[in-house]
Amino acid sequence: MTQSEINKHAKNHIDKASLRTLVLFLPEIRELLAARDFSQLKLLINKLHSIDLAQGWNKLEPHEKILLFKLLSFKKAIEVFEDLNLDQRQYLLNNLANEEVGKILNEMAADERARLFKDLPEKINKKLFSLMKKEEVEDVRTLLTFKEGTAGSLMTTEFVTVRKDMTARKAILHSQESKKASMRTGIYSVYVVDDDWHLIGEVGIQELITAPADMLIKEIMSDAELIKLSVNADTREVASQFTKYDLLDCPVVNDQNQLVGIITFDDVADIIKKETTKEFYEIGKMGAEGGEEIRYATATVKELIKRRAGWLILLLVFDFLTGTVLKNFEHALTSVVSLAFFIPMLLDTGGNAGAQTSITIIRGFATGDVNFKNFKRVVKIEISAALIMGLIVGSVAFVRARLLQSDPAVALVAGLAMTIIVLLAILTGISLPFISKKIGLDPAVLAGPITTSVVDVVGLIIYFKIAQLLIPALH
């Protein structure tokens, strides 16, 4: 392909690049690299969204990563760097000039920068601190003091403050001139503080720019006391606050009610995504790894085995109990063979009933709908539903058993056992999440496998005990 053809081909794609991913443009990128047409290449890659660039970054060769990164505009380079995974970030930090590294670290979003330093070894952190501005180093060190999984560990220190006696015009000018405002891609609110940084109120940007120019801030501000977070609030409380009040941002205060940071909705979206992923994996009996997704583009056999094998072995150990119960009732099975026909039906239905209940309770804990204060109401509703469902499902089991074989006693055993097992499963699905929560364990981790195991083992015992009572051959 000639140089003119390359240029024409690239120009045809530049306007569409914002809708495409980096992978689709690799042939054009490599052609432009080979032709050393850096001006066209710069136009092309800067049209791509930073997320698309970051997600396709692992498809680039090492030398291509450095070259393309240097061709990005400074703002785009920062955005891409923040979206890369830790390994890709480290590669760039190790291969860029010290001056370039310092500029990137100084201009990163404060919360993203703090998360980077949490993941890096202390030895590397010391080296990187030497390349940064003193005030940015202090900011990182402050953010690193907050415990992981709290509002303090999520917040950014990039926010704008105003005084209550400012006019709207003066507050707007102050916000425009604020260095911290210029560092944020989106400012949704300004915060009203006193001389000692105590949080007094909050003004949304929309309210600020539409207010009369001479109106005082104290006349338009809302009471931030109503919606704020402590630095020690856990991430679930943070997510609950944002979803409950439909927030775009939220101030974070210390024990003295001093404003120390803010959390924005994009950080909360990441929390919700991780919590949802974590719950899915835990319900599926896999290692949750803090909510990190398994991506087949980068996953390894070792990672899959590590996250799955432990749970499979644990559940296998629980299943040993089922085998022990069956062995103890071997006489009943050999005497009335038809009893074996209904074991899968009973255990599967019981497991499903328990799973339905435990998942509902666990989800309720996550959203704040279920807590120890409304425990009695939750139990009352679930038990009432369990009694009705048990009778319905037990009746269906009785009819099925009666159609399958002629002995009415066996059909009655199957129907009664099904009713009791469903009731047992729902009671177990209610109690185990509450017990897990009470002793400080994650309900999704503990309740799932134990609910199934309890239903399997106790359900079999109930089934055979009822059979011994109602079937004459087993007396």
Secondary structure as GFF3:
##gff-version 3
##sequence-region A 1 475
A	DSSP	alpha_helix	3	14	.	.	.	ID=ss1
A	DSSP	three_ten_helix	17	19	.	.	.	ID=ss2
A	DSSP	three_ten_helix	22	25	.	.	.	ID=ss3
A	DSSP	alpha_helix	26	34	.	.	.	ID=ss4
A	DSSP	alpha_helix	38	47	.	.	.	ID=ss5
A	DSSP	alpha_helix	50	55	.	.	.	ID=ss6
A	DSSP	three_ten_helix	57	59	.	.	.	ID=ss7
A	DSSP	alpha_helix	62	71	.	.	.	ID=ss8
A	DSSP	alpha_helix	74	83	.	.	.	ID=ss9
A	DSSP	alpha_helix	86	95	.	.	.	ID=ss10
A	DSSP	alpha_helix	98	107	.	.	.	ID=ss11
A	DSSP	alpha_helix	110	119	.	.	.	ID=ss12
A	DSSP	alpha_helix	122	129	.	.	.	ID=ss13
A	DSSP	alpha_helix	134	144	.	.	.	ID=ss14
A	DSSP	alpha_helix	151	154	.	.	.	ID=ss15
A	DSSP	beta_strand	161	162	.	.	.	ID=ss16
A	DSSP	alpha_helix	168	177	.	.	.	ID=ss17
A	DSSP	alpha_helix	179	183	.	.	.	ID=ss18
A	DSSP	beta_strand	189	193	.	.	.	ID=ss19
A	DSSP	beta_strand	199	204	.	.	.	ID=ss20
A	DSSP	alpha_helix	205	210	.	.	.	ID=ss21
A	DSSP	alpha_helix	217	220	.	.	.	ID=ss22
A	DSSP	beta_strand	222	223	.	.	.	ID=ss23
A	DSSP	beta_strand	229	230	.	.	.	ID=ss24
A	DSSP	alpha_helix	235	245	.	.	.	ID=ss25
A	DSSP	beta_strand	249	253	.	.	.	ID=ss26
A	DSSP	beta_strand	259	264	.	.	.	ID=ss27
A	DSSP	alpha_helix	265	283	.	.	.	ID=ss28
A	DSSP	three_ten_helix	289	291	.	.	.	ID=ss29
A	DSSP	alpha_helix	301	328	.	.	.	ID=ss30
A	DSSP	alpha_helix	330	335	.	.	.	ID=ss31
A	DSSP	three_ten_helix	337	342	.	.	.	ID=ss32
A	DSSP	alpha_helix	343	367	.	.	.	ID=ss33
A	DSSP	three_ten_helix	372	374	.	.	.	ID=ss34
A	DSSP	alpha_helix	375	404	.	.	.	ID=ss35
A	DSSP	alpha_helix	408	438	.	.	.	ID=ss36
A	DSSP	alpha_helix	443	470	.	.	.	ID=ss37
A	DSSP	three_ten_helix	472	474	.	.	.	ID=ss38
###
